[in-house]
């Protein structure tokens, strides 16, 4: 009898345990874990499908530049570069940072902020990057393994930004708005392109979302009567300033955000305004100052060579000519930044004003209406100016509007050839898509696109406006609200969805960026009886970022002209080979170019291709037409070898 009672008791316990497990799977903590796992698998599957079908190897010069910097750091070379800009060399030489005898020995980089390359260098230390390609299997080459691993790093940041956006949406609005904004972000192809471009935009998104969340927490605690110590407000403001500084060390233009941060804290933090403004500024300066001092010591400019971006894309320095320019040092300017004075002598305020007006017009016509990748950007802008009832949203809107204006001005003034839609490089890359794709009016996938950083946060305001309109329509059925929000997400994500049904781009952006061919470049002279190009030899090219990244080779950017710039440079630092690509050989030969007063490389290549002529005294006599009709390599002839 007692045994049967014991059996019934144990059976009851087992039943209770089973019921607890079922409840946990349906509504408890395991239900959340299962939903999270399913969501993670869906996101991973979407990323895998996108990577396999809609990606190419790197096509952005900025991405290759950052990657080669990261490799140098990971290999113990310090913050040095193999992508050598003539202007940067001139700046450091005239400032006394490098010697005329051996300027390429661990040449410091003064063109890039450090945070993103440092993080990539840590990633390279953790994972097994394989930079060398088996040149015996060139025809089988499909993907460059280091770039695939860099994609994974950036897509991890992409998914981190997605989670941040959802949690911020729950805090500012409610779960339906948070889900809608997160799905809109997930379905916007622009951000997927950024995640596979090798650019630091995903890192900037994570930092900006963290900054917005910090400001929201400060405003909530400062105005809802919750007792918080002054130390808490000081620490949070210090963190906000540090986040702005970290963003500035990722992209110098992002540093503008410190001004809206200070205004926000000064206007909306009540009795804590003085403390928070001071601590935010302190945090920003603590993060930024060491790097700015380093730049000043090397170049005399707080932002290095990037500080001269204001003068790029002007009449005197069209396209990429500013960074390729050697400025004469025969008229030194005492007590001032010599290079800057020589640049400003050629670029007047009128030129800068024209640049600002031209770029602002392009920004208003082309970029602002689709700054977040599609038509939903217009809804977001409308939502940003709508009068929400929440005081927190109204105040956050002030911060976002100030940031939008400053980022727009910074993007217009700091615009360079990297975001120009009309260059030969842009046309060649469009051709390499393998789809016959047209060149877009504005190249939006570039590191200079600051407006894209605001997109995810503004998705919240756009989704908030949409649900407010649903409330005005008095849609009472939950199914109707769900159908309407699903329709919005599908309509906004349609461009990305249609990309999967278009012809897919070739995985290698050929002919310009074929990693295996660029690694083979060193061996080309061997086929003509000359020695192989050594890693320490200096190569010059119109594609130096790719030679530095794929070839792991010191490569200087093609000087602005042949005479006198190339000969001046070569006299100081002998060039072992010059590699020309379609960027030069397929240039449009306009009367201005052919009749230019200076000896330019386009005329040099035109004469060589038509008549086989080389200028008297040109040091590299051997010529090889390699890989394609538009690519040429000049090197020392065998009979001239010592």
ABEGO torsion letter per residue (X at the ends): XAAAAAAAAAAAAAAAAAAAAAAAAAABAAAAAAAAAAAAAAAAAAAAAAAAAABBBBABAAAAAAAAAAAAAAAGAEBBBABBBAAAAAAAAAAGABBAABAABGBBBAABBAAAAAAAAAAAAABBBBABBBAAAAAABABBAAAAAAAAAAAAAAAAAAAAAAAAAAAABBAAAAAAAAAAAAABAAAAAAAAAGBAAAAAAAAAAAAAAAAAAAAAAAAAGBBBBAAAAAAAAAAAAAAAAAAAAABAAAAAAAAAAAAAAAAAAEAAAAAAAAAAAAAAAAAAAAAAAAAAAAAGBAAEAAAAAAABGBAABBEAAAAABBBBAABBBBGBBAAAAAAAAABBAAAAAAAAAAAAAAAAAAAAAAAAGBAAAAAAAAAAABBBABAAAAAAAAAAAAAAAAAAAAAAAABBAAABAABAAAAAAAAAAGAGBBBBABBABBAABAAAAAAAAAAAAAAAAAAAAAAAAGBABAAAAAAAAAAAAAAAAAAAAAAAABBBBBABBOAABBAAAAAAAAAAAAAAGBBBBBAABBBBBABAAAAAAAAGBBBBBBBABAOAAAAAAAAABBBABBBBBAAAAABBBBAAAAABABBBAAAAAAAAAAAGBBBBGBABABBBBBGBAABBBBBBBAAABX
